[in-house]
Amino acid sequence: MPYTKVAALAAACAFALFASTPAAAVDLATAKPFQVQVNCAAITPHGCNGSWATPAGKIAVIEQVSVYCSFPGTSTRVLQWTMNTTVSGVASSSNISVAGPVFDGSSTTYQTTSQLVRLYSDPQKSVFVFGSFTGNTSQVSCVFTLSGELANIVP
């Protein structure tokens, strides 16, 4: 396939992804920006979780997810970052890209990522975040930052 056809196909897919009609009828004309940090607390030796609830009467349109983790030592690695949302009463999981670890020259390892997404969350439903790791994560510190818009539901 010539390069121009590949580029045109990629552009069409990107437009369809970011210009598509939302899963629910929302009023984007009155949408307000939001940004929230969700702490992902260690729940097992190999994982963490956290949550944030969409406000009543609003649909969250999540447009960007950033994740930052730090943990002692150099043997622990992030295996997976996941978000669970509910749209029109249907729960779904979305994986977030995992970037390689960065060492600061001391005894701390960092892993971060930032990804453009188009995810929705129904009013008063929790957005759950999860991380899974190699090694012992009893001292893991992860924060998910969700950015986007809170939109009114169209009657």
N, C-alpha and C positions, 0 to 999 in steps of 0.2 A: 504494500500500500504506500503510495507516495506520501512524502512528509506533509504536503498541504492537506491531504485527506485526513491524516491522523490529527493534525492541528485543528481542523474544522470539527472533527468528531469530538475531540477533547473540549473544545469551546462550547459545543452544543450540550454536552453532558454537564459541564459546569453551570451553564445557564439554566438547564432544567433543574439542577440540584438547588441552586440558590434563588431562583425566581419562581419556584413551584408554588402551587396553592397550598396553604397550610392544611394539616390534617383536620383541623377544626376551624369553624368560621370565627375569625378574630378581627378586631378593628385596629389595624396597624397605624392608622392615621393618628390615633390618640395614645399609642404605645409609649411607655416611659422606659428609658434605659435602666438596667440594673446590673449590679455586680455583687457577688457574694463569695465569701471564702468558706469552704467546708473542710473542717479538720477530719482527717482519716486516722482514727485511733486504732492502735493495735488490738486485735481481738483474739488472735492465735499466734503461735510462734512464726507463722508464715503469711499473715494477712492483716489488713486493716479495713475499716469501714466507717462511713459517716453519712449524714443525710441533711437535706434542707427541704422545707415544705413551701410549695408555691402558695402565694397569698390567696385568700378567698376572692372569688370574682375575677381572677386574672388567669391567663394562660402564659406560662413562661416560654419564650422563644429563645432558646440557648444558642448563641452564635459562635462562642469561642470557649474552649476549655483549656486551662493551663494547670499543670500539675508540677509540684516541687516536692521532692523527698530527700531527706538526709538520714543517714544511719551510721553508727560507728563501725569502724573496720573497713576492709576492702573486699570482703568475700560475699557480702549481701548484694543481690541484684533484683531489680524490679522485673517480674515475669509478665505481669498484666495489670493494666488499669482499665476499669469498667465503670460505666454509668448505667443505672436502670431508671427509666422514666415510664410514666403512664399517660397514654393519649387515647381519648375516647373510651376510657375504661380498659384498654389493652396495655399490659406491661410489656416492655421490651428492653433488651440489653444492647449497649453500644460499646465497643472496645475503643480505647484511645491509644494512639501510637506510642510505643515505648522507645525512648532514645537511650543510647548507651550511657554508662556511668562516667562520671567525672571525679577524679581524685584531686583533693586540694593540697596534697603533699604532706598532710598530717594523717590523722587517723579517722577522717570522716569521708564518706562517699556521698555524692549527690547525683540524683537523676531528675531531669526536668523534661517537660515537653509543653508545647502549645499547639493546639489544633483547631482549625475552623470546622464548625459542625452546623447542622440545622436540626436541632432536637426540640421537642415540645414536651410540656408537662401540664397536665390538667390542674385546675384549681384545687387547692387543699390536698394535693397528692405530694408525696415525698419523692425527691430526686435522691437516689442512693448512689454513693461512690464506693468503689472497692479497689483495693490493691492486693496483689499477691507477690510474694518474694521468695527468693532462695535464702537460706540461712535463718538465723534467729532474729526476729524483728521486735523484740521486747522494747527496744529503745528507738523504734522508727518514728520519724516525724514527717508526715505528708500533709500537704494542703492542696485541695482542688480549688481553683478560682473559676467560677462560671460567670460569663458576661453575655448580655443580650438585652431583650426587651420584655417587659410585662405588658401584655395586651388585654384589652377588654374583650369579653365574649360578645359576639353579635347575636342578639335575640332572634 
